[in-house]
Amino acid sequence: MGVVDNSSTWSANDWEEVRYKSDTKIKEWIDAQMAKRSCVVVLIGSETSSRKWVKYEIEKAYELEKGIVGVYIHNLKDSNGNQSSQGANPFYGLSNKDGHRLSNYIECYNPPHSTSTFVYDDIKENLSGYIERAIANSGTY
């Protein structure tokens, strides 16, 4: 969220620099980023659930007992001004150590608006609460 307000803790350029490197280097970068965080926020777009590195981040956050929360972003406009369709829950296909779906435990917030500016404002206003709840629930999945 902070990218728009110029208050993000990292830039999209960080990912662009690493994304074409080896799998080992990408994992090292993700692990280093995750070590600095107490919660992983998964922004759920139309293709999020099929992305290899999103799956890795979720599994790593689970392993490290980090807070995890999902936020649907399908009603936000992309760089072309388009809104995409809602993506699948990325936690549905992943299981905890007892074989239960992570989607049974990890909250996914779906803003109740259809206008991009209202969706953005709703996420911005509520994101810290989602993160706090996810941290409080970490390790209980």
Contacts in CASP RR format, 6 or more apart in sequence:
PFRMAT RR
TARGET T0000
AUTHOR 0000-0000-0000
METHOD contacts of the structure
MODEL  1
MGVVDNSSTWSANDWEEVRYKSDTKIKEWIDAQMAKRSCVVVLIGSETSS
RKWVKYEIEKAYELEKGIVGVYIHNLKDSNGNQSSQGANPFYGLSNKDGH
RLSNYIECYNPPHSTSTFVYDDIKENLSGYIERAIANSGTY
1 8 0 8 1.000
1 120 0 8 1.000
1 123 0 8 1.000
1 124 0 8 1.000
1 127 0 8 1.000
2 8 0 8 1.000
3 11 0 8 1.000
3 12 0 8 1.000
4 120 0 8 1.000
10 33 0 8 1.000
18 25 0 8 1.000
18 26 0 8 1.000
18 29 0 8 1.000
19 26 0 8 1.000
21 29 0 8 1.000
26 53 0 8 1.000
27 56 0 8 1.000
30 53 0 8 1.000
30 56 0 8 1.000
30 57 0 8 1.000
30 60 0 8 1.000
31 60 0 8 1.000
34 40 0 8 1.000
34 57 0 8 1.000
34 60 0 8 1.000
34 61 0 8 1.000
34 64 0 8 1.000
34 66 0 8 1.000
37 66 0 8 1.000
38 66 0 8 1.000
38 67 0 8 1.000
38 135 0 8 1.000
38 138 0 8 1.000
39 66 0 8 1.000
39 67 0 8 1.000
39 68 0 8 1.000
39 69 0 8 1.000
39 131 0 8 1.000
39 134 0 8 1.000
39 135 0 8 1.000
39 138 0 8 1.000
40 57 0 8 1.000
40 58 0 8 1.000
40 61 0 8 1.000
40 66 0 8 1.000
40 67 0 8 1.000
40 68 0 8 1.000
40 69 0 8 1.000
41 69 0 8 1.000
41 70 0 8 1.000
41 71 0 8 1.000
41 127 0 8 1.000
41 130 0 8 1.000
41 131 0 8 1.000
41 134 0 8 1.000
42 48 0 8 1.000
42 54 0 8 1.000
42 57 0 8 1.000
42 58 0 8 1.000
42 68 0 8 1.000
42 69 0 8 1.000
42 70 0 8 1.000
42 71 0 8 1.000
42 90 0 8 1.000
42 91 0 8 1.000
43 70 0 8 1.000
43 71 0 8 1.000
43 73 0 8 1.000
44 70 0 8 1.000
44 71 0 8 1.000
44 72 0 8 1.000
44 73 0 8 1.000
44 74 0 8 1.000
44 86 0 8 1.000
44 87 0 8 1.000
44 89 0 8 1.000
44 90 0 8 1.000
44 108 0 8 1.000
45 72 0 8 1.000
45 73 0 8 1.000
45 74 0 8 1.000
45 84 0 8 1.000
45 86 0 8 1.000
45 87 0 8 1.000
46 74 0 8 1.000
46 84 0 8 1.000
46 85 0 8 1.000
46 86 0 8 1.000
46 87 0 8 1.000
47 87 0 8 1.000
48 54 0 8 1.000
48 87 0 8 1.000
48 88 0 8 1.000
48 90 0 8 1.000
49 87 0 8 1.000
49 88 0 8 1.000
49 89 0 8 1.000
49 90 0 8 1.000
49 92 0 8 1.000
49 93 0 8 1.000
50 88 0 8 1.000
51 90 0 8 1.000
54 90 0 8 1.000
55 90 0 8 1.000
55 94 0 8 1.000
58 68 0 8 1.000
58 90 0 8 1.000
58 91 0 8 1.000
58 94 0 8 1.000
58 102 0 8 1.000
59 94 0 8 1.000
61 67 0 8 1.000
61 68 0 8 1.000
62 68 0 8 1.000
62 94 0 8 1.000
62 96 0 8 1.000
62 102 0 8 1.000
62 141 0 8 1.000
65 138 0 8 1.000
65 139 0 8 1.000
66 138 0 8 1.000
67 131 0 8 1.000
67 134 0 8 1.000
67 135 0 8 1.000
67 137 0 8 1.000
67 138 0 8 1.000
67 139 0 8 1.000
68 91 0 8 1.000
68 102 0 8 1.000
68 106 0 8 1.000
68 134 0 8 1.000
68 138 0 8 1.000
68 141 0 8 1.000
69 106 0 8 1.000
69 107 0 8 1.000
69 108 0 8 1.000
69 109 0 8 1.000
69 130 0 8 1.000
69 131 0 8 1.000
69 133 0 8 1.000
69 134 0 8 1.000
70 90 0 8 1.000
70 91 0 8 1.000
70 106 0 8 1.000
70 107 0 8 1.000
70 108 0 8 1.000
70 109 0 8 1.000
70 130 0 8 1.000
71 108 0 8 1.000
71 109 0 8 1.000
71 111 0 8 1.000
71 123 0 8 1.000
71 127 0 8 1.000
71 130 0 8 1.000
72 86 0 8 1.000
72 87 0 8 1.000
72 108 0 8 1.000
72 109 0 8 1.000
72 110 0 8 1.000
72 111 0 8 1.000
73 119 0 8 1.000
73 123 0 8 1.000
74 83 0 8 1.000
74 84 0 8 1.000
74 85 0 8 1.000
74 86 0 8 1.000
74 87 0 8 1.000
75 83 0 8 1.000
75 111 0 8 1.000
75 113 0 8 1.000
75 114 0 8 1.000
75 115 0 8 1.000
75 116 0 8 1.000
75 119 0 8 1.000
76 83 0 8 1.000
76 116 0 8 1.000
76 119 0 8 1.000
76 120 0 8 1.000
77 83 0 8 1.000
77 116 0 8 1.000
78 84 0 8 1.000
81 116 0 8 1.000
83 116 0 8 1.000
86 110 0 8 1.000
89 103 0 8 1.000
89 108 0 8 1.000
91 101 0 8 1.000
91 102 0 8 1.000
91 103 0 8 1.000
91 105 0 8 1.000
91 106 0 8 1.000
91 108 0 8 1.000
92 101 0 8 1.000
92 102 0 8 1.000
92 103 0 8 1.000
93 101 0 8 1.000
93 102 0 8 1.000
93 103 0 8 1.000
94 101 0 8 1.000
94 102 0 8 1.000
94 103 0 8 1.000
95 101 0 8 1.000
95 102 0 8 1.000
96 102 0 8 1.000
96 105 0 8 1.000
96 141 0 8 1.000
102 141 0 8 1.000
105 137 0 8 1.000
105 140 0 8 1.000
105 141 0 8 1.000
106 134 0 8 1.000
106 141 0 8 1.000
107 130 0 8 1.000
107 133 0 8 1.000
107 134 0 8 1.000
107 137 0 8 1.000
109 123 0 8 1.000
109 126 0 8 1.000
109 130 0 8 1.000
111 118 0 8 1.000
111 119 0 8 1.000
111 122 0 8 1.000
111 123 0 8 1.000
112 122 0 8 1.000
113 119 0 8 1.000
113 122 0 8 1.000
END
